[in-house]
């Protein structure tokens, strides 16, 4: 028996183009994505949409950060940062909310919940007929990029989910054999 989930694969962001999901389609995907374990209904995540002209503006700002830090950054690397969000019509930043006052659920579990949202959003995009890719890169970890995105002190980027229509067939790759990864715990 083959499951539709067995066919899931990432479509490289550079191969994603128009059309992207409209507001109703994106809302449908997000409804599916929030159905993850979230540890006591804490909802330790939120979404930030990057679409339209905002994609180029964010790319320009990231390129400026890179050049400010190292004025001798190779032009190809600056252009890579400038184009980072330019391909897919919609990019959703999944933001993990790691409020330190929430001592009941460890921060790592809340971060993992946000990671589950990233994967669920990939599946939802594919289920709705789109391609998607989960990326991070330095902007996911950089304090200046966090400020640019409006993140609070206790927030982290779990991933940037690029969503659009595949412009080429997504490449398949060899997958690990689950049986080779499985072992049984036995008492000593």
FIVOVEX-848835 format. One record per residue (C-alpha): residue in three letters; z, x, y. Coordinates in steps of 0.02 Angstrom, whole numbers. Last residue first. Layout:
FIVOVEX-848835
res=Ala up=Z east=X north=Y .
...
***
This chain:
FIVOVEX-848835
res=Unk up=1530 east=977 north=-236 .
res=Unk up=1471 east=801 north=-195 .
res=Unk up=1284 east=778 north=-200 .
res=Unk up=1168 east=757 north=-52 .
res=Unk up=991 east=720 north=-104 .
res=Unk up=841 east=810 north=-33 .
res=Unk up=688 east=747 north=58 .
res=Unk up=569 east=859 north=155 .
res=Unk up=452 east=894 north=9 .
res=Unk up=444 east=708 north=-30 .
res=Unk up=394 east=674 north=150 .
res=Unk up=237 east=781 north=129 .
res=Unk up=199 east=851 north=301 .
res=Unk up=51 east=783 north=398 .
res=Unk up=-118 east=866 north=414 .
res=Unk up=-199 east=823 north=577 .
res=Unk up=-305 east=681 north=637 .
res=Unk up=-398 east=696 north=801 .
res=Unk up=-407 east=541 north=909 .
res=Unk up=-584 east=474 north=918 .
res=Unk up=-653 east=499 north=1092 .
res=Unk up=-629 east=413 north=1261 .
res=Unk up=-467 east=333 north=1201 .
res=Unk up=-416 east=191 north=1318 .
res=Unk up=-257 east=224 north=1414 .
res=Unk up=-73 east=268 north=1403 .
res=Unk up=18 east=431 north=1445 .
res=Unk up=202 east=423 north=1396 .
res=Unk up=303 east=549 north=1498 .
res=Unk up=460 east=591 north=1402 .
res=Unk up=648 east=589 north=1391 .
res=Unk up=662 east=630 north=1577 .
res=Unk up=845 east=652 north=1619 .
res=Unk up=970 east=551 north=1721 .
res=Unk up=1149 east=593 north=1767 .
res=Unk up=1112 east=664 north=1940 .
res=Unk up=997 east=519 north=1981 .
res=Unk up=811 east=531 north=1961 .
res=Unk up=700 east=492 north=2111 .
res=Unk up=540 east=566 north=2038 .
res=Unk up=535 east=703 north=2172 .
res=Unk up=719 east=737 north=2138 .
res=Unk up=682 east=759 north=1952 .
res=Unk up=536 east=874 north=1996 .
res=Unk up=656 east=982 north=2097 .
res=Unk up=783 east=981 north=1954 .
res=Unk up=652 east=1035 north=1825 .
res=Unk up=667 east=979 north=1645 .
res=Unk up=533 east=845 north=1626 .
res=Unk up=426 east=930 north=1758 .
res=Unk up=415 east=1084 north=1643 .
res=Unk up=313 east=998 north=1510 .
res=Unk up=356 east=829 north=1433 .
res=Unk up=220 east=737 north=1339 .
res=Unk up=209 east=581 north=1232 .
res=Unk up=28 east=530 north=1204 .
res=Unk up=-55 east=360 north=1202 .
res=Unk up=-210 east=268 north=1145 .
res=Unk up=-232 east=83 north=1175 .
res=Unk up=-267 east=-65 north=1061 .
res=Unk up=-105 east=-163 north=1085 .
res=Unk up=-32 east=-94 north=923 .
res=Unk up=-74 east=82 north=982 .
res=Unk up=20 east=55 north=1144 .
res=Unk up=166 east=-24 north=1051 .
res=Unk up=177 east=124 north=933 .
res=Unk up=180 east=249 north=1076 .
res=Unk up=309 east=140 north=1166 .
res=Unk up=418 east=140 north=1009 .
res=Unk up=409 east=330 north=1009 .
res=Unk up=465 east=345 north=1189 .
res=Unk up=599 east=211 north=1164 .
res=Unk up=666 east=310 north=1016 .
res=Unk up=683 east=459 north=1132 .
res=Unk up=785 east=351 north=1251 .
res=Unk up=900 east=310 north=1105 .
res=Unk up=912 east=495 north=1064 .
res=Unk up=971 east=528 north=1241 .
res=Unk up=1105 east=394 north=1221 .
res=Unk up=1159 east=471 north=1057 .
res=Unk up=1167 east=644 north=1138 .
res=Unk up=1272 east=574 north=1281 .
res=Unk up=1406 east=521 north=1158 .
res=Unk up=1449 east=335 north=1157 .
res=Unk up=1625 east=282 north=1207 .
res=Unk up=1641 east=401 north=1354 .
res=Unk up=1525 east=305 north=1469 .
res=Unk up=1590 east=383 north=1629 .
res=Unk up=1470 east=528 north=1603 .
res=Unk up=1320 east=412 north=1635 .
res=Unk up=1176 east=482 north=1533 .
res=Unk up=1030 east=370 north=1582 .
res=Unk up=875 east=432 north=1492 .
res=Unk up=715 east=405 north=1592 .
res=Unk up=554 east=358 north=1505 .
res=Unk up=415 east=407 north=1624 .
res=Unk up=271 east=288 north=1597 .
res=Unk up=98 east=354 north=1634 .
res=Unk up=-45 east=234 north=1667 .
res=Unk up=-229 east=269 north=1695 .
res=Unk up=-226 east=421 north=1580 .
res=Unk up=-314 east=572 north=1653 .
res=Unk up=-235 east=622 north=1819 .
res=Unk up=-52 east=648 north=1770 .
res=Unk up=-56 east=837 north=1738 .
res=Unk up=-210 east=864 north=1848 .
res=Unk up=-118 east=954 north=1990 .
res=Unk up=-10 east=1047 north=1863 .
res=Unk up=-164 east=1107 north=1770 .
res=Unk up=-245 east=1153 north=1936 .
res=Unk up=-97 east=1264 north=1979 .
res=Unk up=-110 east=1344 north=1807 .
res=Unk up=-297 east=1377 north=1830 .
res=Unk up=-264 east=1448 north=2005 .
res=Unk up=-147 east=1580 north=1931 .
res=Unk up=26 east=1575 north=2008 .
res=Unk up=39 east=1710 north=2141 .
res=Unk up=137 east=1603 north=2263 .
res=Unk up=273 east=1585 north=2131 .
res=Unk up=408 east=1458 north=2168 .
res=Unk up=315 east=1380 north=2314 .
res=Unk up=155 east=1379 north=2212 .
res=Unk up=236 east=1284 north=2067 .
res=Unk up=319 east=1160 north=2184 .
res=Unk up=154 east=1132 north=2275 .
res=Unk up=65 east=1100 north=2109 .
res=Unk up=200 east=973 north=2066 .
res=Unk up=175 east=884 north=2233 .
res=Unk up=-14 east=879 north=2211 .
res=Unk up=6 east=808 north=2035 .
res=Unk up=127 east=676 north=2098 .
res=Unk up=5 east=624 north=2233 .
res=Unk up=-137 east=619 north=2106 .
res=Unk up=-41 east=503 north=1990 .
res=Unk up=25 east=397 north=2135 .
res=Unk up=-156 east=351 north=2177 .
res=Unk up=-160 east=231 north=2030 .
res=Unk up=-16 east=239 north=1908 .
res=Unk up=154 east=319 north=1878 .
res=Unk up=274 east=190 north=1809 .
res=Unk up=460 east=236 north=1797 .
res=Unk up=558 east=161 north=1653 .
res=Unk up=743 east=150 north=1614 .
res=Unk up=859 east=213 north=1478 .
res=Unk up=1036 east=203 north=1411 .
res=Unk up=1027 east=16 north=1378 .
res=Unk up=1215 east=1 north=1347 .
res=Unk up=1195 east=-137 north=1220 .
res=Unk up=1325 east=-58 north=1105 .
res=Unk up=1225 east=92 north=1053 .
res=Unk up=1044 east=69 north=1103 .
res=Unk up=952 east=51 north=938 .
res=Unk up=774 east=14 north=988 .
res=Unk up=693 east=-150 north=1039 .
res=Unk up=658 east=-84 north=1215 .
res=Unk up=485 east=-23 north=1164 .
res=Unk up=422 east=-193 north=1109 .
res=Unk up=461 east=-274 north=1276 .
res=Unk up=386 east=-120 north=1360 .
res=Unk up=222 east=-145 north=1269 .
res=Unk up=212 east=-329 north=1320 .
res=Unk up=253 east=-284 north=1501 .
res=Unk up=112 east=-156 north=1496 .
res=Unk up=-9 east=-289 north=1436 .
res=Unk up=47 east=-412 north=1570 .
res=Unk up=32 east=-282 north=1708 .
res=Unk up=-140 east=-223 north=1651 .
res=Unk up=-155 east=-91 north=1516 .
res=Unk up=-272 east=53 north=1551 .
res=Unk up=-457 east=38 north=1562 .
res=Unk up=-494 east=172 north=1595 .
res=Unk up=-467 east=344 north=1522 .
res=Unk up=-372 east=440 north=1389 .
res=Unk up=-450 east=596 north=1314 .
res=Unk up=-358 east=718 north=1428 .
res=Unk up=-195 east=634 north=1374 .
res=Unk up=-227 east=687 north=1194 .
res=Unk up=-225 east=533 north=1080 .
res=Unk up=-69 east=536 north=974 .
res=Unk up=-75 east=469 north=799 .
res=Unk up=-19 east=313 north=710 .
res=Unk up=-119 east=273 north=553 .
res=Unk up=29 east=264 north=434 .
res=Unk up=105 east=136 north=552 .
res=Unk up=-32 east=14 north=499 .
res=Unk up=47 east=23 north=327 .
res=Unk up=-48 east=69 north=170 .
res=Unk up=0 east=0 north=0 .
***
